[in-house]
Amino acid sequence: MSGAPLLTARVGSASVWCSGREQGNVGDHTGDDPRAVARHRADLAAAAGLPAPTEWVWLRQVHGARVYDANTPTEPDACPEADAAVTNMRGLPLAVVTADCAPVVIASGDAVAVAHAGHRGLSAGVLEAAVAAVRARSDGAVHAFVGPCIHPANYEFGAGDLDALVARFGPEVAARTRDGAPAFDIPAAVRSALARAGVGDVVDCDVCTADSPAYFSYRAERTPGRQVTVAVLT
């Protein structure tokens, strides 16, 4: 499978970079060689013109709703347990690692947050918490960006679990796979959660990790690879 150039975006006052297969596995919890992961992270930072990855904020993601208040880089061996991070420090890179869950960047004029949004984190309210954290640190309009994630055509979901998510986010999150099985629409749930939090300006890169050969997908391949989304307030 081939890779693709680094995906970039601008969200409010933040710059965003999304890695993929071409940049290598950056997940340090996947069983891959730690030296290879460190090398991939360093190469990515150099390609994006960012500080070294040791100067980034990394999280130990647990599919919850905690937002880490980031003012300094995190130690590689002591990452905070959280699924979102927020800062109003300019130049400090915030990172979330994903395969099929949605990486979401939320930004206003003076603050930026990154969030890891799978079905459990969405249900727990991680996006609403991240929006509130940005608003607590910045006045003005709030904007959002949705990075590569799995789309419903490839995301079969149990009917009972899907009913609970429909009750939480609305009927638009219920979909069907290509084979006609019940499916959960993560991008639709992200838009619903953001809309309920008062964020209407949402840019979705509209890339499905399970369909695109440029990205890692655990659901499609059962491989350990992970990509990273990095946001920096500028």
C-alpha positions in Angstrom: 0.0 0.0 0.0 1.2 3.5 -0.7 1.3 6.5 1.5 0.4 10.2 0.9 1.9 13.6 1.7 1.3 15.1 5.1 -2.3 16.4 5.4 -2.3 20.0 6.6 -5.1 22.4 7.6 -5.8 25.8 9.3 -8.4 25.9 12.1 -9.0 29.3 13.7 -5.6 30.5 14.9 -4.1 27.0 14.8 -2.1 25.0 12.2 -2.8 21.3 11.9 -0.8 18.4 10.6 -2.2 14.8 10.1 0.3 12.0 9.5 -0.4 8.8 7.7 1.2 5.6 6.5 3.9 7.3 4.6 5.2 8.9 7.9 5.2 5.5 9.6 3.7 4.2 12.8 3.8 6.8 15.6 1.9 4.9 18.3 4.1 4.0 21.3 1.5 1.5 22.7 1.2 -0.7 19.6 4.0 -3.2 20.2 6.2 -1.8 17.5 9.9 -1.2 18.0 10.2 1.9 20.2 13.2 3.1 18.3 11.3 2.9 15.0 8.4 4.9 16.6 10.8 7.5 17.9 12.4 7.8 14.5 9.1 8.2 12.7 8.0 10.9 15.1 11.3 12.8 14.7 11.1 12.5 10.9 7.5 13.8 11.0 8.5 16.8 13.1 11.3 17.6 10.7 9.0 17.3 7.7 6.4 19.6 9.3 8.9 22.1 10.6 7.8 21.5 14.2 9.9 21.2 17.4 11.2 17.8 18.3 8.5 15.4 19.5 9.9 15.5 23.0 8.6 19.1 23.0 5.0 18.0 22.2 2.1 17.3 24.5 1.3 13.5 24.3 -1.6 11.8 26.0 -2.3 8.3 27.4 -5.7 7.9 25.7 -8.3 5.9 27.4 -11.5 6.6 25.4 -12.8 9.0 28.1 -13.7 12.7 28.3 -10.9 14.2 30.4 -9.3 17.4 28.9 -5.7 17.9 30.0 -4.6 21.5 30.6 -1.4 21.7 28.7 1.2 24.4 29.5 4.4 22.4 28.9 5.5 19.4 27.0 4.8 16.0 28.6 7.4 13.5 29.6 7.4 10.4 27.3 7.1 8.0 30.2 4.6 10.1 32.1 1.9 11.1 29.7 -1.3 12.3 31.4 -4.4 10.0 31.1 -6.8 12.1 29.0 -8.4 12.1 25.6 -8.1 15.8 24.9 -5.6 18.5 25.6 -6.0 22.3 25.5 -3.6 25.2 25.6 -3.4 28.9 25.0 0.4 28.8 24.7 1.5 29.6 21.2 3.9 27.3 19.6 3.2 24.3 21.8 2.3 21.2 19.7 -0.7 19.1 21.0 -0.9 15.5 19.7 -3.6 12.8 19.5 -2.9 9.3 18.1 -5.6 7.5 16.1 -6.3 4.6 13.7 -10.1 4.7 13.2 -11.3 7.1 15.9 -11.7 10.7 14.8 -9.0 13.2 15.6 -10.7 16.6 16.2 -9.1 20.0 16.5 -11.0 22.8 18.1 -9.7 26.3 18.0 -10.5 30.0 18.7 -8.4 33.1 18.6 -6.4 32.4 21.7 -6.7 28.7 22.4 -6.6 25.3 20.7 -7.6 21.8 21.7 -7.1 18.3 20.2 -9.4 15.4 21.0 -9.5 11.7 20.4 -13.2 10.9 19.5 -14.3 7.3 19.2 -17.7 6.0 20.1 -16.9 5.8 23.8 -15.3 9.2 24.0 -18.1 10.7 22.0 -20.7 9.2 24.4 -18.7 10.4 27.4 -18.7 14.0 26.1 -15.1 14.5 25.1 -15.9 17.0 22.4 -18.3 19.1 24.5 -15.6 19.2 27.2 -12.9 20.2 24.7 -15.1 23.0 23.4 -15.8 24.3 26.9 -12.1 24.2 27.6 -11.3 26.4 24.6 -14.1 28.8 25.4 -12.8 29.1 29.0 -9.5 30.4 27.6 -10.6 32.4 24.5 -13.3 34.7 23.4 -14.6 34.7 19.8 -15.8 32.2 17.3 -14.8 28.5 17.7 -13.9 26.4 14.7 -13.2 22.7 14.3 -11.5 20.3 12.0 -12.1 16.5 11.7 -9.2 14.4 10.5 -9.1 11.0 8.9 -11.3 8.4 10.6 -13.4 5.4 9.8 -16.7 6.0 7.9 -19.9 4.0 8.3 -19.5 2.0 5.1 -16.8 0.1 7.0 -17.9 0.4 10.6 -20.4 -2.3 11.4 -22.0 -1.8 14.9 -24.2 -3.8 17.1 -27.9 -2.7 16.9 -28.3 -2.3 20.6 -25.2 -0.2 21.0 -26.2 1.8 18.0 -29.6 2.6 19.5 -28.0 4.2 22.5 -25.8 6.4 20.3 -28.9 7.4 18.2 -30.6 8.4 21.5 -27.5 10.5 22.4 -26.7 12.1 19.0 -29.8 11.8 16.8 -30.9 9.5 13.9 -28.3 10.8 11.5 -25.6 8.7 13.2 -27.3 5.4 12.2 -26.1 4.2 8.9 -25.4 1.0 6.9 -22.2 -0.7 5.8 -21.6 -1.6 2.2 -23.0 -5.1 3.1 -26.2 -3.6 4.6 -25.3 -4.2 8.3 -26.1 -1.6 11.0 -23.3 1.0 11.1 -22.2 3.9 13.3 -21.4 7.2 11.5 -18.5 8.7 13.5 -18.2 11.9 11.4 -22.0 12.6 11.8 -21.7 12.0 15.6 -18.8 14.5 15.7 -20.8 17.1 13.9 -23.8 16.5 16.1 -21.7 16.8 19.3 -20.0 20.0 18.0 -23.3 21.5 16.9 -24.8 20.9 20.4 -21.8 22.6 21.9 -22.4 25.6 19.6 -19.7 25.0 17.0 -21.1 25.4 13.5 -17.9 26.0 11.5 -16.6 22.4 11.0 -14.2 21.3 8.3 -14.1 17.6 7.7 -11.2 16.2 5.6 -13.7 13.4 4.6 -11.1 10.6 4.5 -12.0 7.1 5.6 -9.1 5.3 7.2 -10.5 1.9 6.2 -10.9 2.9 2.5 -7.8 4.9 2.0 -4.4 3.1 1.5 -2.7 6.2 2.8 -3.8 5.6 6.5 -3.6 3.0 9.1 -6.9 1.3 10.0 -7.2 -1.3 12.8 -10.8 -2.2 11.8 -9.7 -2.9 8.2 -6.3 -4.6 8.8 -5.9 -5.4 12.5 -2.4 -3.9 12.2 -0.8 -1.9 15.1 -0.1 1.2 13.0 -1.3 4.6 14.3 -1.2 8.1 12.8 -1.0 11.4 14.7 -2.8 14.7 14.4 -0.8 17.7 15.7 -2.2 21.2 16.3 -0.2 24.3 17.2 -1.6 27.7 18.1 0.3 30.4 16.1 
